[in-house]
Amino acid sequence: MADPNVYCVLLARREDVSRDEFLRAWLGEHRKLIGELPGLADVQLLPVADPASGGPDGVGLLYFRSGAPACICGTPTPSQDQCQPTPKSKHLPPASRR
């Protein structure tokens, strides 16, 4: 893969979600949704072995082919018209803001 675009995402679960629930959702249903992103070449989902309280529970590395639309799940970009959230993305829980 030549010159991929790489996105690094830190994920922290909501306080009302157990670690097991988080991992089951992230490595299960969410992994399937990630696979639908346009231009995705590879993905690595790396759970944090012993997360600190309030720290990240996982790190996601998403590799996109060069020239692929530069967007993730509807994030506004210059090529926004090429990337819209899938209907399934409405089922994702709100992102944690710390």
VMD Tcl script that draws the C-alpha trace (Angstrom):
set ca {
  {0.00 0.00 0.00}
  {1.69 3.22 -1.14}
  {1.38 6.37 0.96}
  {-1.85 5.58 2.83}
  {-3.80 8.15 4.77}
  {-3.75 6.98 8.39}
  {-6.23 8.09 11.05}
  {-5.59 7.37 14.71}
  {-8.67 7.36 16.92}
  {-8.61 7.20 20.74}
  {-11.79 5.73 22.19}
  {-13.09 6.11 25.73}
  {-16.26 4.39 26.85}
  {-19.11 6.19 28.56}
  {-19.25 5.79 32.33}
  {-22.47 3.77 32.07}
  {-20.87 1.18 29.75}
  {-18.84 -1.71 31.18}
  {-15.50 -2.59 29.64}
  {-16.91 -5.91 28.38}
  {-19.87 -4.15 26.75}
  {-17.53 -1.60 25.14}
  {-15.21 -4.26 23.73}
  {-18.09 -6.41 22.49}
  {-19.66 -3.45 20.62}
  {-16.40 -1.96 19.33}
  {-14.84 -5.22 18.15}
  {-18.18 -6.57 16.88}
  {-20.84 -4.33 15.33}
  {-18.65 -1.23 15.08}
  {-15.88 -3.21 13.36}
  {-18.40 -4.21 10.70}
  {-19.45 -0.56 10.24}
  {-15.81 0.55 9.97}
  {-15.38 -1.98 7.15}
  {-17.99 -0.07 5.12}
  {-15.99 3.18 5.05}
  {-15.12 4.18 1.48}
  {-11.47 3.73 0.55}
  {-10.57 1.76 3.68}
  {-7.51 -0.40 3.01}
  {-6.80 -1.78 6.50}
  {-7.83 -1.33 10.12}
  {-6.25 -2.17 13.48}
  {-8.37 -2.06 16.63}
  {-6.12 -2.14 19.68}
  {-7.77 -2.44 23.10}
  {-5.78 -0.85 25.92}
  {-4.62 -3.70 28.19}
  {-5.15 -1.93 31.53}
  {-6.99 1.36 30.93}
  {-6.59 4.12 33.50}
  {-9.74 5.67 34.90}
  {-10.89 8.30 32.43}
  {-8.26 7.29 29.89}
  {-8.73 5.65 26.51}
  {-10.08 2.11 26.31}
  {-8.85 1.54 22.78}
  {-6.89 2.88 19.85}
  {-8.10 2.51 16.29}
  {-5.78 2.87 13.30}
  {-7.61 3.28 10.00}
  {-5.63 3.12 6.78}
  {-7.18 4.61 3.64}
  {-5.93 4.23 0.08}
  {-4.27 7.35 -1.34}
  {-6.83 9.41 -3.17}
  {-9.74 8.00 -1.16}
  {-12.25 10.53 0.18}
  {-10.77 12.07 3.34}
  {-13.67 11.56 5.70}
  {-14.73 9.37 8.56}
  {-18.39 8.81 9.43}
  {-19.63 12.08 7.99}
  {-16.91 14.35 9.37}
  {-17.02 17.51 7.22}
  {-14.20 17.64 4.69}
  {-13.58 19.26 1.31}
  {-14.97 16.08 -0.27}
  {-18.03 15.88 2.01}
  {-20.31 15.17 -0.95}
  {-18.48 11.84 -1.38}
  {-18.85 10.72 2.24}
  {-22.12 10.52 4.08}
  {-22.81 8.54 7.25}
  {-24.42 5.18 6.59}
  {-27.95 4.71 7.97}
  {-26.44 2.35 10.56}
  {-24.20 5.09 11.97}
  {-27.16 6.62 13.80}
  {-27.02 3.61 16.13}
  {-23.52 4.45 17.35}
  {-23.44 5.91 20.88}
  {-22.41 9.57 21.22}
  {-18.67 10.16 21.33}
  {-17.15 10.72 24.72}
  {-16.06 14.32 25.25}
  {-13.48 14.79 28.00}
}
mol new
graphics top color blue
foreach p $ca { graphics top sphere $p radius 0.5 }
foreach p [lrange $ca 0 end-1] q [lrange $ca 1 end] { graphics top cylinder $p $q radius 0.2 }
display resetview
